[in-house]
Amino acid sequence: MTDRLDAYFDGYVAVGAIVVAGLLLATAMLGVNRLMRPRAASVAKLTTYESGVDPVGQGWAQSTVRYYVFAFLYVIFAVDAVFLFPWAVVLDEIGRAAAVEMGVFVGILAIGLGYAWRKGVLSWT
């Protein structure tokens, strides 16, 4: 009985060792970064920029909501792909009822896509 229990806890020891090693490595990297960083901020470091481009004009600008809706639709269909792949892998084992359920799921997404298309959300202008 104790041999099985020891073998059972050996797996936890390995996982614990990996977690401890990861924490030590992360702590060491942060410590080296703290030792090697510059102490005084330069003028160039304090300058505001975005994506390597110097700012022009004011810092506030309006952007159309269409970009956000387009990004939201992308996230929805990326999640759809995440659900479809594992479902397709085990389709033979789960049966027709699951296929009908996935058909309903994809149908609802298709209705949403059709609605977005009809509203003109997908035209990139």
BAFI-3210 file (N, C-alpha, C; in Angstrom, 3 decimals, decimal comma, padded with zeros to 6 digits):
// residues 125
n [1|2|3|4|5|6|7|8|9|10|11|12|13|14|15|16|17|18|19|20|21|22|23|24|25|26|27|28|29|30|31|32|33|34|35|36|37|38|39|40|41|42|43|44|45|46|47|48|49|50|51|52|53|54|55|56|57|58|59|60|61|62|63|64|65|66|67|68|69|70|71|72|73|74|75|76|77|78|79|80|81|82|83|84|85|86|87|88|89|90|91|92|93|94|95|96|97|98|99|100|101|102|103|104|105|106|107|108|109|110|111|112|113|114|115|116|117|118|119|120|121|122|123|124|125]
n.u [000,820|001,897|003,879|002,451|001,311|003,591|004,519|002,432|002,661|005,135|004,771|003,668|005,822|007,600|006,177|006,021|008,758|009,290|007,667|008,871|011,426|010,737|009,749|012,080|013,732|012,304|012,428|015,199|015,678|014,244|015,711|018,287|017,588|016,888|019,372|020,825|019,533|019,188|019,774|018,933|016,368|016,331|015,840|014,840|013,685|011,543|009,858|006,736|005,460|004,034|004,074|006,573|006,383|006,581|004,417|001,854|000,054|-002,867|-003,271|-005,649|-007,973|-010,709|-012,084|-013,740|-016,569|-016,830|-014,444|-014,107|-016,359|-015,819|-013,525|-014,690|-016,440|-014,515|-013,349|-015,536|-015,848|-013,385|-013,524|-015,562|-014,205|-012,464|-014,217|-015,224|-013,117|-012,239|-014,681|-015,065|-013,049|-013,894|-016,281|-017,321|-017,654|-019,491|-022,003|-025,210|-026,885|-025,190|-024,132|-026,363|-026,759|-024,385|-024,858|-027,015|-025,665|-023,754|-025,563|-026,832|-024,645|-024,272|-026,610|-026,155|-023,872|-024,977|-026,762|-024,937|-023,650|-025,762|-026,313|-024,112|-021,730|-019,488|-018,258|-015,313|-014,347]
n.v [-001,192|001,291|001,536|002,027|004,451|006,034|006,041|007,400|009,971|010,675|011,773|014,245|015,377|015,752|017,644|019,722|020,307|021,334|023,612|025,074|025,419|026,993|029,313|030,150|030,668|032,749|034,691|035,063|036,123|038,547|039,782|040,055|041,774|044,029|044,723|045,391|047,436|050,858|053,563|056,268|057,982|058,869|061,727|060,869|058,467|059,291|060,435|060,519|058,017|055,949|052,763|053,193|055,579|059,056|061,182|063,218|066,143|066,247|064,046|062,659|060,997|060,325|057,188|055,078|053,101|050,875|049,427|048,246|046,614|044,920|043,648|042,394|040,607|039,014|037,798|036,315|034,425|033,197|031,924|030,205|028,543|027,338|025,773|024,102|022,473|020,452|019,168|018,135|016,255|014,204|013,372|010,912|009,414|010,778|010,957|011,472|013,313|015,195|016,227|017,512|019,433|020,932|021,838|023,565|025,457|026,474|027,415|029,522|031,227|031,731|033,120|035,429|036,378|036,884|038,921|040,909|041,332|042,280|044,694|046,114|046,032|044,576|045,755|047,176|050,257]
n.w [000,000|000,819|-001,102|-003,442|-002,743|-002,400|-005,045|-006,187|-005,064|-006,080|-008,613|-007,957|-006,663|-008,765|-010,307|-008,442|-008,184|-010,724|-010,710|-008,618|-009,730|-011,938|-010,661|-009,318|-011,525|-012,803|-010,781|-010,655|-013,225|-013,093|-011,053|-012,225|-014,282|-012,795|-011,752|-014,053|-015,382|-016,583|-014,356|-014,339|-015,996|-019,386|-021,614|-024,032|-023,290|-021,743|-023,587|-025,230|-027,289|-029,831|-031,033|-032,135|-033,505|-033,550|-031,696|-033,173|-033,030|-030,875|-028,034|-027,991|-029,963|-032,113|-033,015|-035,311|-034,444|-035,883|-036,207|-033,735|-033,605|-035,723|-034,724|-032,530|-033,808|-035,037|-032,769|-031,849|-033,936|-033,844|-031,390|-032,061|-033,861|-032,069|-030,613|-032,612|-033,599|-031,584|-031,378|-033,954|-033,999|-032,284|-033,377|-034,367|-032,053|-030,447|-031,595|-033,339|-032,055|-030,891|-033,222|-034,277|-032,285|-032,599|-035,144|-034,658|-033,096|-034,945|-036,793|-035,387|-035,155|-037,880|-038,473|-036,959|-038,302|-040,816|-040,111|-039,277|-041,705|-043,277|-041,965|-042,708|-041,360|-041,983|-044,126|-044,963|-044,485]
ca.u [000,000|002,747|004,609|001,566|001,166|004,849|004,536|001,428|003,193|006,312|004,329|003,520|007,164|008,145|005,482|006,469|010,127|009,226|007,106|009,900|012,468|010,196|009,724|013,458|014,219|011,663|012,998|016,570|015,636|013,840|016,831|019,324|017,049|016,978|020,780|021,399|018,765|019,737|019,223|018,304|015,619|016,784|014,769|014,250|012,850|010,339|009,059|005,574|005,377|003,249|004,528|007,786|006,094|006,419|003,039|001,585|-001,252|-003,274|-003,226|-006,965|-008,539|-011,851|-012,038|-015,095|-016,940|-016,791|-013,249|-014,352|-017,338|-015,102|-012,684|-015,587|-016,860|-013,376|-013,223|-016,635|-015,597|-012,213|-014,048|-016,292|-013,216|-011,941|-015,213|-015,452|-012,029|-012,341|-015,930|-014,860|-012,144|-014,621|-017,619|-017,790|-017,981|-020,542|-023,293|-025,986|-027,450|-024,169|-024,027|-027,495|-026,469|-023,370|-025,531|-027,762|-024,663|-023,225|-026,680|-026,979|-023,535|-024,518|-027,636|-025,463|-023,014|-025,872|-027,250|-023,837|-023,425|-026,876|-026,158|-022,954|-020,612|-018,328|-017,607|-014,151|-014,144]
ca.v [000,000|002,483|001,654|002,714|005,832|006,718|006,240|008,429|011,285|010,992|012,671|015,574|015,882|016,236|018,884|020,729|020,700|022,179|024,898|025,774|025,830|028,112|030,500|030,585|031,233|034,047|035,607|035,370|037,015|039,871|040,340|040,480|042,952|045,159|045,106|045,869|048,528|052,191|054,163|057,558|058,006|059,902|062,504|060,026|057,452|059,928|060,927|059,695|057,520|054,736|051,900|053,736|056,789|060,227|061,674|064,469|066,642|065,929|062,630|062,055|060,958|059,436|056,131|054,595|051,913|049,752|048,636|047,439|045,578|043,957|042,861|041,556|039,503|038,105|037,014|035,344|033,324|032,467|031,020|029,170|027,589|026,597|024,762|023,163|021,517|019,242|018,490|017,373|015,135|013,128|013,307|009,529|008,872|011,495|010,647|012,428|014,379|016,238|016,864|018,435|020,555|021,776|022,499|024,695|026,441|027,113|028,150|030,788|032,084|032,145|034,173|036,628|036,865|037,465|040,196|041,875|041,630|043,108|046,017|046,773|046,058|043,888|046,527|047,833|051,559]
ca.w [000,000|000,870|-002,360|-004,389|-002,276|-002,741|-006,497|-006,464|-004,688|-006,891|-009,678|-007,372|-006,379|-010,039|-010,652|-007,481|-008,525|-011,922|-010,301|-007,852|-010,679|-012,713|-009,803|-009,116|-012,785|-012,995|-009,790|-011,072|-014,386|-012,633|-010,299|-013,179|-014,957|-011,856|-011,622|-015,310|-015,987|-016,323|-013,139|-014,617|-017,247|-020,317|-022,237|-025,068|-022,654|-021,222|-024,694|-025,559|-028,659|-029,961|-032,122|-032,724|-034,264|-032,698|-031,737|-033,863|-032,626|-029,520|-027,695|-028,057|-031,306|-032,245|-034,016|-035,549|-033,691|-036,824|-035,960|-032,540|-033,956|-036,566|-033,824|-031,734|-034,674|-035,183|-031,541|-031,826|-034,862|-033,361|-030,360|-032,797|-034,369|-030,918|-030,268|-033,708|-033,819|-030,758|-031,699|-035,180|-033,720|-031,607|-033,956|-034,473|-030,737|-029,725|-032,185|-034,127|-031,222|-030,781|-034,531|-034,380|-031,390|-033,223|-036,262|-034,096|-032,693|-036,156|-037,386|-034,667|-035,580|-039,265|-038,422|-036,492|-039,383|-041,820|-039,568|-039,348|-043,117|-043,738|-041,362|-043,295|-040,424|-042,541|-045,187|-044,357|-045,127]
c.u [000,865|003,565|003,760|001,395|002,421|004,931|003,555|001,985|004,461|005,955|004,180|004,872|007,778|007,486|005,908|007,867|010,140|008,683|008,150|011,009|011,996|010,166|011,129|014,023|013,614|012,221|014,414|016,575|015,224|014,964|017,941|018,862|017,167|018,424|021,317|020,664|019,443|019,026|018,456|017,598|016,115|015,575|014,064|013,331|011,540|009,428|007,918|005,657|004,516|003,713|005,719|007,580|005,914|004,991|002,943|000,195|-001,558|-003,274|-004,565|-007,490|-009,715|-011,554|-013,436|-015,331|-016,876|-015,568|-013,444|-015,338|-016,675|-014,215|-013,536|-016,088|-015,726|-013,228|-014,313|-016,325|-014,315|-012,621|-014,826|-015,326|-012,636|-012,921|-015,366|-014,355|-012,123|-013,621|-015,754|-013,971|-012,901|-016,026|-018,151|-018,261|-019,181|-021,913|-023,999|-026,539|-026,457|-023,978|-025,161|-027,261|-025,427|-023,941|-026,336|-026,787|-024,128|-024,324|-026,896|-025,858|-023,729|-025,586|-027,011|-024,570|-023,852|-026,410|-026,165|-023,572|-024,509|-026,799|-024,971|-021,747|-019,351|-017,679|-016,523|-013,889|-013,494]
c.v [001,257|002,650|002,366|004,182|006,645|007,000|007,336|009,822|011,642|011,931|014,092|016,189|016,449|017,559|020,016|021,224|021,618|023,564|025,714|026,263|027,009|029,404|031,038|031,249|032,614|035,083|036,015|036,330|038,428|040,541|040,830|041,727|044,182|045,634|045,772|047,063|049,869|052,830|055,452|057,496|059,148|060,628|061,652|058,970|058,042|060,474|059,958|059,276|056,272|053,992|052,498|055,011|057,938|060,754|063,020|064,917|066,261|064,426|061,928|062,108|060,000|058,357|055,560|053,304|050,670|048,856|047,717|046,319|044,504|043,061|041,922|040,369|038,507|037,221|035,951|034,168|032,572|031,491|029,892|028,112|026,740|025,508|023,710|022,115|020,292|018,468|017,622|016,160|013,954|012,938|011,881|008,989|009,549|011,366|011,804|013,573|015,530|016,951|017,858|019,652|021,491|022,486|023,699|025,815|027,199|027,907|029,497|031,749|032,579|033,238|035,487|037,221|037,503|038,814|041,273|042,283|042,575|044,535|046,778|046,839|045,490|044,636|047,391|049,143|052,524]
c.w [000,000|-000,405|-003,408|-004,011|-002,577|-004,231|-006,893|-006,176|-005,445|-008,041|-009,175|-007,050|-007,654|-010,443|-009,724|-007,786|-009,745|-011,569|-009,541|-008,780|-011,520|-011,915|-009,557|-010,372|-013,030|-012,027|-010,177|-012,257|-013,986|-011,848|-011,207|-013,927|-014,066|-011,715|-012,884|-015,916|-015,710|-015,132|-013,415|-015,966|-018,120|-020,902|-023,290|-024,459|-022,143|-022,316|-024,981|-027,020|-028,654|-031,202|-032,847|-033,507|-033,285|-032,807|-032,443|-033,438|-031,192|-029,295|-027,792|-029,476|-031,319|-033,266|-034,136|-034,777|-034,578|-036,576|-034,749|-032,823|-034,803|-035,700|-032,976|-032,555|-034,890|-033,954|-031,477|-032,733|-034,538|-032,271|-031,008|-033,323|-033,239|-030,499|-031,356|-033,847|-032,915|-031,027|-032,931|-034,947|-033,125|-032,165|-034,027|-033,129|-030,087|-030,362|-032,860|-033,292|-031,078|-032,114|-034,733|-033,495|-031,990|-034,440|-035,799|-033,711|-033,905|-036,850|-036,716|-035,044|-037,012|-039,321|-037,958|-037,560|-040,481|-041,381|-039,661|-040,789|-043,633|-043,189|-041,917|-042,404|-041,062|-043,695|-044,562|-045,083|-044,186]
res [m|t|d|r|l|d|a|y|f|d|g|y|v|a|v|g|a|i|v|v|a|g|l|l|l|a|t|a|m|l|g|v|n|r|l|m|r|p|r|a|a|s|v|a|k|l|t|t|y|e|s|g|v|d|p|v|g|q|g|w|a|q|s|t|v|r|y|y|v|f|a|f|l|y|v|i|f|a|v|d|a|v|f|l|f|p|w|a|v|v|l|d|e|i|g|r|a|a|a|v|e|m|g|v|f|v|g|i|l|a|i|g|l|g|y|a|w|r|k|g|v|l|s|w|t]
***
